[in-house]
Amino acid sequence: MVKIQKTNTGQSIITIPRSIMRATGWGRGTELMPYVDEEGKLILKEIKIKKRMRR
């Protein structure tokens, strides 16, 4: 189950279950882009940062 909680600063946070974290490979520090689709569903998409090759 995912819960919405409020921080002392007034921001909201959600808790993502471990099973989803394992299935997606997400971990502490993973950056996600949230958006709402045309049906009103919240989508979390991982932001993949491309590393530049050094020459």
N, C-alpha and C positions, 0 to 999 in steps of 0.2 A: 504494500500500500504506500502511496505517496502522500505526504502531508505538506501543507503550506504553513510555515511559521513566520512570525514577525520578529525582527531583530530589535535591539535597543535603539538603533538609528532610524527605525521606521521602514526599512527595506524588508522584502519578503524573501524567504528561501524555501526550496523544496528539498526533500530527502529522496534520493534515488536508491531503491533496494539493491543489495549486493548482487543478487542474481542478474539484474540488468547491467550492473557495472561489469561483471565477469563476461556476460554475453557480448557486450559491445567492446570490451577491452579498455574502457574508460577507467581513469584513476585520478588521484588527487592532482590538480593542476591542468586536467584536460579542459580545453576551451570549447564551449558549446555556443551555438547561435540559436536562440529561441525564435520561433515565429508561429503564427496562427494560420492554418490553411483555410481554404474556402468553405470547409464544413465547420469551422470554429474549433478544430482540434489543435492543441499545443504540440508543436514538433520541435525536438531538440536535435540539432545537426552538429556533428563534430567539425571544428575548424581545423583543417589540416594545414600546417605551416610547412612550406617547401624550404628545405635547407639549400643554401647556395653552395656550390662546389668551389673549393679554393684551388687556385692554380699556382 
